[in-house]
């Protein structure tokens, strides 16, 4: 079975559509949250994702914020402005769909969370110390997270498997894991690794192989829509540089 893994779409419909086309055939989809926020097409992205085959999706911090589950004062000014805009744009059925998303899922030996297994909606896993602390908060061999918008793997190493190491993923080269790990597929709609292309992963549960992919999309189109919607220019500018 071929499983498409996406995260942090952030209302960027052209990026999402580019990923769905580039990924080819897939049987199921795992989505790691933050479908909305920053971008100009929240309703369309929710509707597109909700119709994907075999969808399993968790809630991200921007998804939670628009539902009033997170104090928006914890966001920076540009992100807050995006949430204020979203309050007047998100449809009732789309809002209800977000509200029904769980914060964490375990399926087929994989844990799904947006931020971390310890704090599914909000915590960033950016360093070895945080990764190590989170290893005891899931029982599956692999935990998938998003939130940082940067792809990478934290994997336990050493004879006693108490010390994690971090490595970046090589594009288009299948890989597998020998020890417990936390895996981030990067961001579909707002990458922050200085590569503006949309990021995603695919998991083949027959071969137990994972693969990481990037695809270009019409960034200028999204930038124009962000500006015409009255969203912060900052959110348009960063797309071209992948930051």
N, C-alpha and C positions, 0 to 999 in steps of 0.2 A: 504494500500500500504506500502511495506517495503522498506525503503530507506537506503542505505549504505553510510556512511559519512567517507571520508578519507582525510588526509592532510599530507604534508611534506613527500612524498614518497622518494624524493632525489635519484632518479636513482638506487634504491635498488629493483631489480626485484624479488629475492627470498622472500623478506618481503612482497611485493605487492601480489605475487601469493599466499602466505600463508594466507593473509587476505581475498583474493577473495574466496579461498576455505573454509576457516573457517567460513565465514559469511553466508554460505548456500545460499538459494534463496533470491533474492532481485529484486525489480521492477525498481528502479532508483538508480543513484549514484550521490552524491554531493561531489565534490573534491575541497578542499580549497587551492590549489596551491603548489608551490615548488615541481614540479614533477622532476626537474633536480637539479644538484648540488651535490657535495660530492661523489656520488656513481658512479659505473662503467657502468651502462646500461641505459643511458638517452633515446636513440632512442626506445629501447624495452619497456621501461616504458610508454613513450608517446603513442606508438602504442597500448599497452594493454589498457590503460585508455581511449583512443579515441574510442575504440570499445565497451565500457561498455554500458549497456542499460540505456536509459533515462539520459544520462550524462549531468550534469550542473557543469561547472568548472570555477574557477577564477584564476587569475594570481598571482604568488608569487614573492618575491623579487629576487630569483635566476632565475626564468623564465624571469623576466624583465631585469636582468643584462645581460644575454646572448643575448638579443635583443638590447642592447645598450641604454635601457631606464633608467638605473641607473648607476651612476659612480661607477665602481668597486673599486675605491680607498676607498669607504666607507666600504668595506668588510675587514675582517682580512686576514692575509697573506695566511693561508691555504685555506680559501674560494676563495681568488683571484686566487690561483694556480689551484683550481678546475675549475674555470670559464675559465682560459686560456686553460686548457686541453679540456674543453667542446667546445670551439670555433672551434677546429679541428675535433671534433667527431660528433657533432649534424648534422643530415641530413637536407637538404633544406625543405623537406615536413614537418618534425617535427618542424623545426624552424617556418615555416609559421603557423602551427597549434597553437603554443604557442603565436604567434603574434596576432592571432584572439581572444584570450581569453579576456574577460572583467576583470576589476579590482574589480567589485562588482556586485552582483546579488541579486534580491529579488524574491523569489518564494514560493508560498503556505504559506505566513505568516512568512517566515524565511529569514533573510538577510545573505548572504554569502560574506565573505571577507577573505583575507589571514592574514593581520596584525591586522587591526581594522576597524570599520566602518568610523572612522574619517580620517584615512590614510590607505587605504586598502592594500597597498603593503608593507609598511615598518614599521609601528608602532608596538611595542610590548605591549601587555596588561599583565603586571606582578604584578600590585599592585592595591589596592582599589582606589587610587586617579585617576589613568589612566582609570580604569574601569568606575568610576563615570562620568568622563569627556566625555567618549564615549557614555554613555547611551542616550544622546540627539541627537546623530548622526544617529540613526536608529529608524524607526517607528513601526517595527514589534515586536511581543512579544519576539522573540529569534533572536540573531545574532550569527552565527557560525564563529569562527576564528581559525587560526592555528598559525604558526610562532614561538611560544615559545617551541614547541616540548614537552609540558607538559599538560596533560589533567586536566581540572578543570572547575568550574562554578563561575562566578560573578553574583549574583542575588540581585536585589533591595529588601530591607527589611524595616520594620517600617511602621507605619500607613500612613505616607505621601510618602512612597516609594522613599525617597531621599537618603537613605544610603545603599550602596551595602555591601554585605558580600561575602566572598570567601569560597568555600568548594571543596574538592576533590571528585571524583566520585568513587563509590564502583563498582568493577568489577562484571559484570553479574547480577546486580540487577536493574530491570526496575525502572525508576523514571519519574516524570513529574514536571512542573514548575507552580508556582502560580503567580509569578511576572516577570517583564521584566528581561531578563538575557543575558549574553554573555557566550557562551559555546565553549570550546576547546576540540576536540576529541583526542589530542595527535598526535604523529607522527608514520606513518607507517615505514619509513625507517631509522630514527635516533632518537629514544626516548632519552629524557634527564632527566628522573625522576629516574634514577638508576635501572630501569627495562628494560633489553634489548629486551624484546618481542615487536613485532609490535602492535600498538594501533589503534583502530578504534571505531566508534559508529554506531548504527542502530536506525532509527526513524520509528515508526509505526504510520502513520498519521490517522489511524482508531481509535486506542486506545489512541492516543496522548502520548504514552510512548516512552521514550528514553532508550537506554542501551549501556553500555561501555564494550569493550572486548579487551583482549590481546591474542596473539598467538605467539608461538615460531617458529623460522625459522632457516635455516642453516647459521648461522653467519660466521662460518669459511670459507665457500664458498665465501661469499661476501668479506671478508677480503683478501682472496687470489686474487680475481679479482681486488680489489682496488690496491693492491701492484703491481700486474703484469701489470696493466695499467699505472703505474708510477704516480699515484695520491698520495697525502700526507699520510704518515703512520699514522698520527694523526687521519685521518678519518676512518682508519681501526681499530685502537686500541679502539676508543671510543664506537664502536658498542657493544663489549662484556660487557662493564660495564654500558651501558645505560646512558652515560653522553655526 
